[in-house]
């Protein structure tokens, strides 16, 4: 059931407002577990990576379609899941055929058409597989690059550092809220703390494998900024439909969409820059 989430315009309390709760245990525990599985899938590559991406992507699609008004496990979710799986497998096994993107778009059109005939928000429903699927196809494309696993790992480290830095700094410092009407818990201090943390972690990572640390810090900051935009976009969607979380699949994190909202923006952005400019996110490193 949807509920109206009130905006908060007063400054966040910072350290004095911190109270212990079970998220202190469940959030890092499940976060580290998911990170370990993700890293194993990335370096395993091939069908192992695709299986991991599809597991997360299908869970995210279930939340999306439920969030925008379809019953749990409704027909549009199943069409989305099938379209996503076919497109991902096509990108893995037919990377030069160029068929994955049309297949994904065809699935989105089919869902939007069905939703229109059913009177169930066709644009929102049709957008789901594109929103989730674009990031999955881009991760598969990046993995096929030379040292692709390291490129994806660097991207994820910056995203995870952004989330962690924003959470810690935001809770400790508090202060002015970033966008109270959209996401009342986000603060300017947390946002900037996430950017700084991503810059430091990316610089350390790239330097450790032989790349240019200074440019890596800039890359980390840019990834964090795009990641924050992804986070705010999902917050806007949840606010639009009067929801606090996209789901409760992951203890301490909320739903799958809550966990991957930054990645859904960062992966396509990074893949597009790489494709258009030949940019190498490893910045001279040769792991």
GULOMAR-582287 format. One line per 5 residues: number of its first residue (from 0); their letters; for each residue x, y, z of N, C-alpha, C. Coordinates in nm, 3 decimals, padded with zeros to 5 digits. Example, Ala and Ser with C-alpha at 12.3 -4.5 7.8 and 13.67 -1.06 7.14 Angstrom:
BEGIN
0	as	01.319 -00.569 00.780 01.230 -00.450 00.780 01.320 -00.330 00.780 ~ 01.285 -00.225 00.708 01.367 -00.106 00.714 01.290 00.003 00.787
***
This chain:
BEGIN
0	xxxxx	00.085 -00.119 00.000 00.000 00.000 00.000 00.089 00.124 00.000 ~ 00.054 00.222 -00.086 00.133 00.345 -00.092 00.097 00.437 00.022 ~ 00.195 00.514 00.066 00.171 00.611 00.172 00.237 00.742 00.135 ~ 00.179 00.852 00.177 00.237 00.983 00.150 00.360 01.003 00.238 ~ 00.474 01.034 00.176 00.598 01.055 00.251 00.617 01.205 00.271
5	xxxxx	00.611 01.255 00.394 00.620 01.399 00.416 00.760 01.452 00.390 ~ 00.765 01.573 00.336 00.894 01.639 00.317 00.941 01.697 00.450 ~ 01.074 01.703 00.468 01.131 01.763 00.588 01.221 01.877 00.546 ~ 01.190 01.997 00.593 01.266 02.114 00.552 01.367 02.160 00.656 ~ 01.359 02.106 00.779 01.454 02.145 00.882 01.588 02.075 00.855
10	xxxxx	01.700 02.132 00.902 01.831 02.068 00.882 01.836 01.931 00.950 ~ 01.909 01.839 00.889 01.928 01.707 00.949 02.014 01.722 01.074 ~ 01.987 01.644 01.180 02.052 01.666 01.309 02.199 01.627 01.316 ~ 02.246 01.542 01.225 02.386 01.500 01.231 02.412 01.401 01.342 ~ 02.531 01.408 01.403 02.573 01.308 01.501 02.475 01.296 01.618
15	xxxxx	02.421 01.408 01.662 02.333 01.403 01.778 02.203 01.327 01.749 ~ 02.172 01.309 01.619 02.050 01.237 01.584 02.073 01.091 01.555 ~ 02.198 01.045 01.565 02.229 00.906 01.534 02.177 00.815 01.645 ~ 02.104 00.712 01.608 02.053 00.612 01.703 02.082 00.473 01.649 ~ 02.127 00.385 01.735 02.157 00.249 01.692 02.030 00.179 01.645
20	xxxxx	02.041 00.106 01.534 01.933 00.018 01.491 01.995 -00.100 01.417 ~ 01.914 -00.198 01.384 01.965 -00.322 01.324 02.028 -00.301 01.187 ~ 01.996 -00.188 01.120 02.059 -00.159 00.991 02.210 -00.148 01.005 ~ 02.258 -00.111 01.123 02.403 -00.103 01.145 02.469 -00.239 01.125 ~ 02.394 -00.345 01.147 02.447 -00.480 01.131 02.410 -00.537 00.995
25	xxxxx	02.281 -00.528 00.961 02.235 -00.593 00.838 02.287 -00.523 00.712 ~ 02.297 -00.391 00.714 02.341 -00.320 00.593 02.483 -00.359 00.551 ~ 02.585 -00.348 00.641 02.719 -00.390 00.598 02.731 -00.539 00.573 ~ 02.659 -00.621 00.650 02.668 -00.765 00.633 02.618 -00.808 00.495 ~ 02.498 -00.763 00.459 02.444 -00.799 00.329 02.515 -00.725 00.216
30	xxxxx	02.561 -00.603 00.244 02.636 -00.530 00.143 02.765 -00.599 00.105 ~ 02.840 -00.645 00.204 02.965 -00.716 00.176 02.939 -00.849 00.105 ~ 02.833 -00.918 00.147 02.801 -01.044 00.081 02.767 -01.025 -00.065 ~ 02.684 -00.925 -00.095 02.648 -00.899 -00.234 02.769 -00.852 -00.314 ~ 02.855 -00.773 -00.253 02.975 -00.726 -00.322 03.066 -00.844 -00.359
35	xxxxx	03.081 -00.940 -00.267 03.165 -01.057 -00.295 03.109 -01.138 -00.411 ~ 02.978 -01.157 -00.412 02.914 -01.232 -00.522 02.931 -01.156 -00.654 ~ 02.914 -01.023 -00.649 02.928 -00.942 -00.770 03.069 -00.952 -00.827 ~ 03.170 -00.941 -00.741 03.308 -00.948 -00.788 03.339 -01.085 -00.847 ~ 03.290 -01.191 -00.783 03.311 -01.326 -00.837 03.247 -01.339 -00.974
40	xxxxx	03.126 -01.286 -00.992 03.058 -01.295 -01.121 03.129 -01.213 -01.227 ~ 03.179 -01.096 -01.189 03.248 -01.010 -01.284 03.373 -01.079 -01.338 ~ 03.453 -01.136 -01.250 03.575 -01.200 -01.295 03.549 -01.338 -01.355 ~ 03.437 -01.401 -01.319 03.399 -01.526 -01.384 03.359 -01.502 -01.528 ~ 03.293 -01.390 -01.552 03.256 -01.352 -01.687 03.155 -01.447 -01.751
45	xxxxx	03.130 -01.426 -01.879 03.045 -01.515 -01.956 02.907 -01.535 -01.896 ~ 02.864 -01.660 -01.897 02.729 -01.691 -01.851 02.714 -01.668 -01.701 ~ 02.825 -01.676 -01.625 02.819 -01.650 -01.482 02.782 -01.504 -01.456 ~ 02.843 -01.414 -01.532 02.811 -01.273 -01.517 02.668 -01.245 -01.560 ~ 02.628 -01.301 -01.673 02.493 -01.278 -01.724 02.389 -01.333 -01.626
50	xxxxx	02.415 -01.450 -01.569 02.321 -01.507 -01.473 02.307 -01.416 -01.351 ~ 02.418 -01.363 -01.303 02.415 -01.271 -01.189 02.338 -01.144 -01.224 ~ 02.366 -01.087 -01.341 02.298 -00.965 -01.383 02.148 -00.987 -01.400 ~ 02.112 -01.102 -01.457 01.970 -01.131 -01.477 01.898 -01.153 -01.345 ~ 01.965 -01.216 -01.251 01.901 -01.236 -01.119 01.867 -01.102 -01.056
55	xxxxx	01.963 -01.010 -01.058 01.937 -00.877 -01.003 01.840 -00.797 -01.088 ~ 01.855 -00.807 -01.221 01.770 -00.731 -01.311 01.624 -00.773 -01.304 ~ 01.600 -00.903 -01.298 01.462 -00.951 -01.291 01.399 -00.913 -01.157 ~ 01.477 -00.920 -01.049 01.426 -00.876 -00.919 01.391 -00.727 -00.923 ~ 01.476 -00.647 -00.992 01.450 -00.504 -01.004 01.325 -00.478 -01.088
60	xxxxx	01.306 -00.556 -01.195 01.188 -00.539 -01.280 01.060 -00.572 -01.203 ~ 01.066 -00.674 -01.121 00.949 -00.708 -01.038 00.910 -00.588 -00.951 ~ 01.010 -00.524 -00.891 00.982 -00.408 -00.807 00.930 -00.290 -00.890 ~ 00.989 -00.271 -01.007 00.948 -00.159 -01.092 00.801 -00.170 -01.132 ~ 00.764 -00.286 -01.185 00.626 -00.301 -01.233 00.527 -00.295 -01.117
65	xxxxx	00.566 -00.348 -01.003 00.478 -00.337 -00.886 00.467 -00.190 -00.842 ~ 00.579 -00.121 -00.848 00.584 00.018 -00.802 00.496 00.108 -00.890 ~ 00.492 00.081 -01.022 00.416 00.168 -01.112 00.275 00.116 -01.138 ~ 00.231 00.017 -01.062 00.090 -00.014 -01.063 00.046 -00.150 -01.111 ~ 00.138 -00.245 -01.134 00.096 -00.380 -01.175 00.100 -00.472 -01.053
70	xxxxx	00.007 -00.566 -01.040 00.013 -00.662 -00.930 00.143 -00.742 -00.935 ~ 00.187 -00.792 -00.820 00.310 -00.871 -00.814 00.300 -00.990 -00.909 ~ 00.405 -01.012 -00.988 00.412 -01.121 -01.085 00.298 -01.115 -01.186 ~ 00.267 -00.993 -01.231 00.167 -00.975 -01.335 00.226 -01.004 -01.472 ~ 00.145 -01.002 -01.579 00.191 -01.038 -01.713 00.300 -00.946 -01.768
75	xxxxx	00.294 -00.817 -01.736 00.395 -00.726 -01.789 00.532 -00.752 -01.729 ~ 00.534 -00.793 -01.602 00.661 -00.832 -01.541 00.721 -00.951 -01.614 ~ 00.641 -01.051 -01.646 00.694 -01.171 -01.712 00.745 -01.138 -01.852 ~ 00.674 -01.053 -01.925 00.722 -01.012 -02.058 00.854 -00.936 -02.044 ~ 00.862 -00.848 -01.945 00.986 -00.773 -01.919 01.103 -00.868 -01.890
80	xxxxx	01.078 -00.965 -01.803 01.183 -01.059 -01.764 01.230 -01.139 -01.885 ~ 01.138 -01.184 -01.969 01.175 -01.262 -02.088 01.253 -01.175 -02.186 ~ 01.206 -01.052 -02.208 01.277 -00.962 -02.300 01.417 -00.932 -02.250 ~ 01.431 -00.911 -02.120 01.562 -00.882 -02.062 01.656 -01.001 -02.079 ~ 01.606 -01.121 -02.050 01.690 -01.241 -02.061 01.735 -01.264 -02.205
85	xxxxx	01.643 -01.250 -02.301 01.677 -01.272 -02.442 01.779 -01.169 -02.488 ~ 01.759 -01.043 -02.451 01.852 -00.938 -02.492 01.991 -00.960 -02.432 ~ 01.997 -00.996 -02.303 02.127 -01.018 -02.238 02.201 -01.135 -02.301 ~ 02.131 -01.244 -02.327 02.195 -01.360 -02.390 02.238 -01.328 -02.532 ~ 02.159 -01.247 -02.603 02.198 -01.207 -02.737 02.325 -01.123 -02.734
90	xxxxx	02.336 -01.033 -02.636 02.456 -00.951 -02.625 02.578 -01.036 -02.591 ~ 02.558 -01.142 -02.513 02.669 -01.229 -02.477 02.714 -01.314 -02.594 ~ 02.620 -01.377 -02.664 02.656 -01.475 -02.767 02.658 -01.418 -02.908 ~ 02.594 -01.304 -02.931 02.595 -01.241 -03.063 02.635 -01.094 -03.050 ~ 02.751 -01.068 -02.993 02.788 -00.928 -02.964 02.803 -00.842 -03.089
95	xxxxx	02.840 -00.904 -03.201 02.859 -00.826 -03.324 02.733 -00.819 -03.408 ~ 02.630 -00.891 -03.368 02.508 -00.894 -03.448 02.421 -00.772 -03.431 ~ 02.438 -00.699 -03.322 02.360 -00.578 -03.299 02.213 -00.603 -03.277 ~ 02.179 -00.721 -03.225 02.036 -00.754 -03.210 01.985 -00.733 -03.068 ~ 02.074 -00.721 -02.971 02.031 -00.713 -02.832 01.945 -00.590 -02.806
100	xxxxx	01.987 -00.475 -02.855 01.914 -00.351 -02.828 01.776 -00.350 -02.895 ~ 01.765 -00.389 -03.023 01.630 -00.398 -03.082 01.539 -00.495 -03.008 ~ 01.594 -00.607 -02.962 01.514 -00.703 -02.888 01.461 -00.643 -02.758 ~ 01.547 -00.569 -02.688 01.506 -00.505 -02.564 01.398 -00.400 -02.592 ~ 01.417 -00.322 -02.698 01.318 -00.220 -02.733 01.186 -00.284 -02.776
105	xxxxx	01.194 -00.395 -02.848 01.073 -00.465 -02.889 00.993 -00.511 -02.767 ~ 01.064 -00.561 -02.667 00.997 -00.601 -02.543 00.930 -00.483 -02.476 ~ 00.999 -00.368 -02.474 00.942 -00.248 -02.411 00.816 -00.202 -02.484 ~ 00.819 -00.207 -02.618 00.702 -00.168 -02.697 00.586 -00.263 -02.672 ~ 00.616 -00.393 -02.664 00.511 -00.492 -02.638 00.445 -00.467 -02.502
110	xxxxx	00.527 -00.437 -02.403 00.474 -00.411 -02.268 00.390 -00.284 -02.267 ~ 00.440 -00.178 -02.333 00.366 -00.051 -02.336 00.232 -00.070 -02.408 ~ 00.233 -00.149 -02.515 00.109 -00.174 -02.588 00.008 -00.249 -02.503 ~ 00.054 -00.353 -02.436 -00.033 -00.430 -02.348 -00.087 -00.343 -02.235 ~ 00.001 -00.259 -02.179 -00.040 -00.172 -02.070 -00.144 -00.070 -02.117
115	xxxxx	-00.126 -00.017 -02.239 -00.222 00.078 -02.293 -00.359 00.014 -02.310 ~ -00.361 -00.109 -02.360 -00.487 -00.180 -02.378 -00.552 -00.213 -02.244 ~ -00.470 -00.226 -02.141 -00.521 -00.260 -02.008 -00.547 -00.137 -01.923 ~ -00.509 -00.019 -01.974 -00.526 00.104 -01.897 -00.435 00.112 -01.777 ~ -00.307 00.066 -01.790 -00.215 00.059 -01.677 -00.083 00.133 -01.706
120	xxxxx	-00.089 00.262 -01.725 00.029 00.348 -01.735 00.131 00.293 -01.837 ~ 00.102 00.298 -01.966 00.190 00.237 -02.066 00.333 00.291 -02.068 ~ 00.349 00.423 -02.050 00.484 00.479 -02.054 00.568 00.429 -01.936 ~ 00.509 00.428 -01.818 00.581 00.380 -01.700 00.614 00.232 -01.714 ~ 00.516 00.153 -01.754 00.538 00.009 -01.766 00.642 -00.022 -01.874
125	xxxxx	00.633 00.044 -01.989 00.727 00.018 -02.098 00.868 00.066 -02.070 ~ 00.879 00.165 -01.981 01.012 00.218 -01.949 01.093 00.120 -01.865 ~ 01.026 00.033 -01.790 01.095 -00.057 -01.698 01.208 -00.137 -01.759 ~ 01.183 -00.216 -01.865 01.291 -00.297 -01.922 01.403 -00.213 -01.983 ~ 01.371 -00.093 -02.030 01.477 -00.005 -02.083 01.564 00.049 -01.970
130	xxxxx	01.501 00.088 -01.863 01.571 00.143 -01.746 01.668 00.040 -01.688 ~ 01.621 -00.081 -01.669 01.705 -00.186 -01.611 01.794 -00.250 -01.717 ~ 01.738 -00.277 -01.834 01.809 -00.352 -01.936 01.927 -00.279 -01.997 ~ 01.916 -00.147 -02.013 02.027 -00.072 -02.073 02.154 -00.088 -01.990 ~ 02.141 -00.080 -01.859 02.259 -00.095 -01.772 02.317 -00.236 -01.782
135	xxxxx	02.231 -00.337 -01.789 02.279 -00.475 -01.797 02.353 -00.498 -01.928 ~ 02.298 -00.451 -02.038 02.367 -00.468 -02.167 02.500 -00.393 -02.167 ~ 02.504 -00.276 -02.106 02.628 -00.198 -02.104 02.735 -00.266 -02.019 ~ 02.696 -00.329 -01.909 02.794 -00.402 -01.828 02.850 -00.520 -01.908 ~ 02.766 -00.591 -01.981 02.814 -00.703 -02.064 02.909 -00.652 -02.172
140	xxxxx	02.877 -00.537 -02.231 02.964 -00.478 -02.334 03.098 -00.439 -02.273 ~ 03.097 -00.375 -02.157 03.223 -00.334 -02.094 03.307 -00.455 -02.054 ~ 03.241 -00.561 -02.011 03.315 -00.682 -01.971 03.391 -00.742 -02.087 ~ 03.342 -00.722 -02.211 03.408 -00.777 -02.329 03.532 -00.696 -02.370 ~ 03.550 -00.580 -02.311 03.669 -00.499 -02.340 03.793 -00.563 -02.277
145	xxxxx	03.910 -00.522 -02.325 04.034 -00.568 -02.263 04.037 -00.522 -02.116 ~ 04.068 -00.615 -02.028 04.065 -00.587 -01.883 03.928 -00.537 -01.838 ~ 03.823 -00.588 -01.904 03.688 -00.541 -01.876 03.645 -00.564 -01.731 ~ 03.689 -00.674 -01.673 03.652 -00.701 -01.534 03.704 -00.592 -01.441 ~ 03.825 -00.544 -01.468 03.884 -00.439 -01.385 03.813 -00.306 -01.407
150	xxxxx	03.769 -00.280 -01.529 03.693 -00.158 -01.557 03.563 -00.156 -01.475 ~ 03.493 -00.269 -01.478 03.366 -00.277 -01.404 03.391 -00.271 -01.254 ~ 03.497 -00.337 -01.208 03.528 -00.332 -01.065 03.555 -00.189 -01.020 ~ 03.633 -00.114 -01.100 03.659 00.025 -01.065 03.532 00.107 -01.058 ~ 03.442 00.084 -01.153 03.314 00.154 -01.154 03.234 00.123 -01.027
155	xxxxx	03.227 -00.004 -00.992 03.148 -00.045 -00.875 03.211 00.005 -00.746 ~ 03.343 00.004 -00.737 03.408 00.054 -00.616 03.373 00.202 -00.593 ~ 03.370 00.279 -00.702 03.335 00.421 -00.688 03.189 00.437 -00.645 ~ 03.100 00.354 -00.701 02.959 00.361 -00.663 02.940 00.321 -00.518 ~ 03.003 00.211 -00.478 02.989 00.167 -00.338 03.048 00.270 -00.243
160	xxxxx	03.161 00.330 -00.281 03.222 00.433 -00.197 03.130 00.555 -00.185 ~ 03.062 00.589 -00.294 02.967 00.700 -00.291 02.856 00.674 -00.190 ~ 02.796 00.556 -00.198 02.686 00.521 -00.107 02.733 00.521 00.038 ~ 02.850 00.461 00.062 02.901 00.450 00.198 02.940 00.587 00.253 ~ 03.013 00.665 00.173 03.054 00.798 00.216 02.936 00.889 00.243
165	xxxxx	02.835 00.883 00.156 02.717 00.967 00.175 02.643 00.929 00.302 ~ 02.632 00.799 00.327 02.562 00.753 00.447 02.633 00.797 00.574 ~ 02.764 00.774 00.579 02.840 00.805 00.701 02.849 00.956 00.724 ~ 02.891 01.029 00.622 02.907 01.174 00.638 02.772 01.241 00.663 ~ 02.670 01.198 00.591 02.538 01.256 00.611 02.486 01.235 00.751
170	xxxxx	02.508 01.117 00.807 02.463 01.089 00.943 02.544 01.163 01.048 ~ 02.673 01.177 01.026 02.760 01.241 01.125 02.752 01.393 01.120 ~ 02.745 01.449 01.000 02.749 01.595 00.985 02.609 01.654 00.981 ~ 02.519 01.588 00.906 02.384 01.641 00.895 02.382 01.771 00.819 ~ 02.297 01.864 00.862 02.290 01.995 00.799 02.181 02.005 00.694
175	xxxxx	02.199 02.100 00.602 02.097 02.130 00.502 02.063 02.008 00.418 ~ 01.935 01.989 00.394 01.890 01.876 00.314 01.906 01.909 00.166 ~ 01.943 01.808 00.088 01.972 01.829 -00.054 01.847 01.868 -00.131 ~ 01.738 01.793 -00.114 01.615 01.817 -00.189 01.500 01.764 -00.106 ~ 01.456 01.839 -00.007 01.360 01.787 00.091 01.232 01.732 00.031
180	xxxxx	01.181 01.797 -00.074 01.055 01.752 -00.134 01.070 01.621 -00.208 ~ 01.193 01.587 -00.244 01.216 01.466 -00.323 01.270 01.352 -00.239 ~ 01.372 01.379 -00.160 01.434 01.276 -00.078 01.476 01.338 00.055 ~ 01.388 01.332 00.156 01.410 01.408 00.279 01.532 01.366 00.360 ~ 01.585 01.246 00.339 01.698 01.200 00.419 01.834 01.239 00.361
185	xxxxx	01.838 01.287 00.237 01.965 01.321 00.173 02.005 01.463 00.209 ~ 02.132 01.480 00.243 02.184 01.612 00.280 02.296 01.653 00.185 ~ 02.325 01.782 00.185 02.438 01.831 00.105 02.570 01.773 00.157 ~ 02.581 01.762 00.288 02.705 01.707 00.344 02.724 01.562 00.301 ~ 02.617 01.482 00.303 02.627 01.344 00.260 02.660 01.332 00.112
190	xxxxx	02.598 01.417 00.032 02.623 01.415 -00.113 02.769 01.445 -00.143 ~ 02.820 01.552 -00.083 02.961 01.589 -00.106 03.056 01.487 -00.044 ~ 03.016 01.430 00.071 03.098 01.326 00.132 03.107 01.204 00.044 ~ 02.996 01.168 -00.023 02.999 01.056 -00.115 03.090 01.081 -00.233 ~ 03.086 01.203 -00.287 03.173 01.238 -00.400 03.321 01.230 -00.359
195	xxxxx	03.353 01.285 -00.242 03.491 01.282 -00.194 03.538 01.140 -00.169 ~ 03.452 01.058 -00.109 03.490 00.920 -00.081 03.514 00.842 -00.210 ~ 03.429 00.863 -00.311 03.447 00.796 -00.439 03.577 00.839 -00.506 ~ 03.608 00.967 -00.498 03.733 01.017 -00.558 03.854 00.952 -00.493 ~ 03.853 00.940 -00.361 03.966 00.880 -00.289 03.979 00.731 -00.322
200	xxxxx	03.867 00.659 -00.317 03.871 00.514 -00.341 03.914 00.485 -00.484 ~ 03.861 00.560 -00.581 03.899 00.536 -00.721 04.046 00.569 -00.743 ~ 04.095 00.675 -00.682 04.237 00.710 -00.695 04.326 00.601 -00.638 ~ 04.290 00.547 -00.522 04.368 00.441 -00.460 04.365 00.315 -00.546 ~ 04.247 00.280 -00.596 04.232 00.159 -00.678 04.314 00.168 -00.806
205	xxxxx	04.299 00.277 -00.880 04.371 00.291 -01.007 04.521 00.301 -00.983 ~ 04.561 00.372 -00.879 04.704 00.382 -00.847 04.762 00.246 -00.813 ~ 04.684 00.164 -00.741 04.732 00.032 -00.700 04.757 -00.061 -00.818 ~ 04.684 -00.040 -00.929 04.705 -00.128 -01.046 04.785 -00.059 -01.155 ~ 04.847 00.056 -01.120 04.942 00.119 -01.210 04.891 00.232 -01.295
210	xxxxx	04.776 00.289 -01.261 04.720 00.398 -01.339 04.746 00.535 -01.278 ~ 04.691 00.639 -01.340 04.713 00.777 -01.298 04.612 00.814 -01.189 ~ 04.661 00.837 -01.068 04.574 00.859 -00.953 04.497 00.991 -00.963 ~ 04.559 01.096 -01.013 04.493 01.225 -01.019 04.369 01.223 -01.107 ~ 04.385 01.169 -01.227 04.270 01.158 -01.317 04.167 01.059 -01.262
215	xxxxx	04.215 00.958 -01.190 04.122 00.862 -01.131 04.034 00.927 -01.026 ~ 04.090 01.020 -00.950 04.010 01.091 -00.851 03.898 01.170 -00.919 ~ 03.930 01.234 -01.032 03.829 01.307 -01.107 03.723 01.211 -01.161 ~ 03.767 01.096 -01.212 03.673 00.995 -01.262 03.580 00.949 -01.149 ~ 03.638 00.923 -01.032 03.558 00.880 -00.919 03.453 00.983 -00.880
220	xxxxx	03.493 01.110 -00.883 03.399 01.217 -00.849 03.286 01.226 -00.952 ~ 03.319 01.208 -01.080 03.218 01.211 -01.185 03.122 01.093 -01.174 ~ 03.178 00.974 -01.145 03.092 00.857 -01.126 02.997 00.881 -01.008 ~ 03.050 00.937 -00.901 02.965 00.966 -00.785 02.853 01.063 -00.819 ~ 02.884 01.165 -00.898 02.784 01.264 -00.936 02.673 01.201 -01.019
225	xxxxx	02.711 01.120 -01.117 02.611 01.051 -01.199 02.532 00.953 -01.113 ~ 02.601 00.886 -01.020 02.535 00.793 -00.929 02.431 00.862 -00.843 ~ 02.464 00.981 -00.794 02.368 01.058 -00.715 02.244 01.091 -00.799 ~ 02.266 01.120 -00.928 02.152 01.149 -01.016 02.061 01.027 -01.029 ~ 02.123 00.908 -01.040 02.045 00.785 -01.046 01.966 00.763 -00.918
230	xxxxx	02.029 00.792 -00.807 01.962 00.779 -00.676 01.844 00.875 -00.667 ~ 01.864 00.998 -00.711 01.757 01.097 -00.705 01.644 01.063 -00.801 ~ 01.678 01.006 -00.916 01.573 00.966 -01.010 01.482 00.862 -00.947 ~ 01.543 00.761 -00.883 01.459 00.659 -00.820 01.378 00.719 -00.705 ~ 01.438 00.813 -00.632 01.365 00.881 -00.525 01.245 00.955 -00.581
235	xxxxx	01.263 01.018 -00.698 01.152 01.089 -00.761 01.039 00.993 -00.799 ~ 01.076 00.877 -00.855 00.974 00.779 -00.893 00.899 00.730 -00.769 ~ 00.973 00.698 -00.663 00.908 00.652 -00.540 00.819 00.762 -00.482 ~ 00.866 00.884 -00.484 00.785 00.995 -00.433 00.659 01.011 -00.517 ~ 00.673 00.995 -00.649 00.558 01.008 -00.739 00.450 00.906 -00.706
240	xxxxx	00.493 00.786 -00.668 00.397 00.680 -00.637 00.379 00.661 -00.485 ~ 00.428 00.757 -00.406 00.406 00.760 -00.261 00.462 00.636 -00.192 ~ 00.586 00.599 -00.226 00.651 00.484 -00.166 00.780 00.527 -00.097 ~ 00.813 00.461 00.012 00.939 00.488 00.082 01.053 00.407 00.023 ~ 01.029 00.278 -00.002 01.129 00.189 -00.061 01.069 00.118 -00.180
245	xxxxx	01.155 00.074 -00.272 01.104 -00.001 -00.387 01.063 -00.142 -00.347 ~ 01.113 -00.190 -00.233 01.080 -00.324 -00.184 01.158 -00.352 -00.057 ~ 01.156 -00.477 -00.013 01.228 -00.514 00.108 01.311 -00.638 00.090 ~ 01.357 -00.660 -00.034 01.429 -00.784 -00.066 01.560 -00.798 00.009 ~ 01.633 -00.686 00.026 01.767 -00.692 00.085 01.764 -00.625 00.222
250	xxxxx	01.780 -00.700 00.329 01.776 -00.641 00.464 01.879 -00.528 00.478 ~ 01.834 -00.417 00.531 01.923 -00.302 00.551 01.937 -00.213 00.430 ~ 01.889 -00.258 00.314 01.906 -00.182 00.191 01.774 -00.148 00.123 ~ 01.666 -00.216 00.160 01.540 -00.196 00.091 01.526 -00.294 -00.024 ~ 01.482 -00.244 -00.138 01.462 -00.330 -00.255 01.585 -00.338 -00.343
255	xxxxx	01.577 -00.421 -00.446 01.687 -00.431 -00.542 01.709 -00.299 -00.613 ~ 01.602 -00.231 -00.652 01.618 -00.101 -00.717 01.687 00.000 -00.626 ~ 01.657 -00.007 -00.498 01.724 00.082 -00.402 01.875 00.055 -00.400 ~ 01.913 -00.068 -00.425 02.054 -00.107 -00.420 02.128 -00.069 -00.548 ~ 02.061 -00.076 -00.662 02.132 -00.059 -00.790 02.094 00.070 -00.863
260	xxxxx	02.020 00.160 -00.799 01.974 00.279 -00.870 02.089 00.362 -00.926 ~ 02.199 00.372 -00.854 02.315 00.447 -00.905 02.377 00.376 -01.026 ~ 02.391 00.246 -01.018 02.452 00.168 -01.127 02.369 00.179 -01.254 ~ 02.236 00.188 -01.241 02.150 00.198 -01.359 02.175 00.326 -01.438 ~ 02.230 00.428 -01.376 02.269 00.550 -01.446 02.417 00.548 -01.487
265	xxxxx	02.502 00.499 -01.398 02.646 00.508 -01.422 02.690 00.415 -01.535 ~ 02.643 00.290 -01.536 02.689 00.195 -01.637 02.662 00.243 -01.780 ~ 02.540 00.287 -01.814 02.519 00.337 -01.950 02.602 00.462 -01.980 ~ 02.617 00.551 -01.882 02.694 00.674 -01.905 02.840 00.641 -01.934 ~ 02.899 00.552 -01.854 03.040 00.516 -01.874 03.059 00.442 -02.005
270	xxxxx	02.970 00.347 -02.035 02.981 00.271 -02.160 02.968 00.363 -02.281 ~ 02.879 00.462 -02.272 02.860 00.555 -02.384 02.984 00.640 -02.405 ~ 03.043 00.690 -02.298 03.166 00.770 -02.310 03.278 00.685 -02.370 ~ 03.290 00.561 -02.326 03.393 00.472 -02.381 03.372 00.449 -02.530 ~ 03.247 00.427 -02.571 03.217 00.399 -02.711 03.240 00.520 -02.800
275	xxxxx	03.204 00.638 -02.751 03.212 00.758 -02.834 03.351 00.819 -02.840 ~ 03.427 00.804 -02.732 03.557 00.873 -02.724 03.677 00.779 -02.718 ~ 03.655 00.650 -02.695 03.766 00.558 -02.677 03.831 00.571 -02.540 ~ 03.763 00.638 -02.448 03.816 00.658 -02.312 03.837 00.525 -02.242 ~ 03.953 00.512 -02.176 03.984 00.391 -02.098 03.977 00.425 -01.949
280	xxxxx	03.878 00.373 -01.877 03.864 00.407 -01.734 03.977 00.358 -01.647 ~ 04.066 00.274 -01.700 04.180 00.229 -01.620 04.293 00.329 -01.620 ~ 04.285 00.430 -01.709 04.377 00.544 -01.706 04.524 00.502 -01.706 ~ 04.557 00.415 -01.799 04.696 00.373 -01.816 04.736 00.251 -01.738 ~ 04.650 00.199 -01.655 04.683 00.079 -01.577 04.678 -00.045 -01.665
285	xx	04.761 -00.142 -01.634 04.762 -00.271 -01.703 04.764 -00.383 -01.601 ~ 04.647 -00.414 -01.543 04.642 -00.514 -01.436 04.674 -00.654 -01.488
***
